[in-house]
Amino acid sequence: MLSGLNGLAMAARICALHGGQIQLSSELGAGSCFVLDLPTMVDVNSC
């Protein structure tokens, strides 16, 4: 079973492997917000 930190590390690694970013904002007592930004697929034949 993965803990929350292991799951976040896995998500960050997958995001990085796909050329994306992961962002975090957190407020004590209110919780955290995670945003994964992934690039869209580009058709190399259309260039």
C-alpha positions, 0 to 999 in steps of 0.5 A: 500500500502506498502512503500519500507521499509515495503516491505524490512522488509517483505522480511527480515522476510520471508527470516529469517523464511526460514533460509536464509539471506538478504544482502544490499549494497548501494552507494549514488547516485547509488542505492542499491542492495539486495541479498536474500540467501535461503537454498535449500531443503534437502531430509531427507530420503536421509541421 
